[in-house]
Amino acid sequence: MADLKVRQLDDGVADALRVRADRKGVSLEEEVRITLTASVEAKRRAFLRRAKSIRAAAGDSPSKPALDSVRLIRNQRDTRG
């Protein structure tokens, strides 16, 4: 596990985190952990959704990728003669 020290954190942000921690009945440190973890996980989920959408739009399937470069090159060679 990593230890972090955050410097020059805006007072408003620190106050908001303290209030959230108090409402949840957890320490400020725990609230910061929860908030950072949620932020990172949300970004990962968003990335995975975008990647899945791009794969679907490209017609990719596990059994036969639509963007198979070997197949595309062969098709181009066959077309040119």
Secondary structure, DSSP 8 states (H G I E B T S, - for coil): -------S--HHHHHHHHHHHHHHT--HHHHHHHHHHHHHHHHHHHHHHHHHHHHHHTT--SSS-TT-HHHHHHHHHHHH-
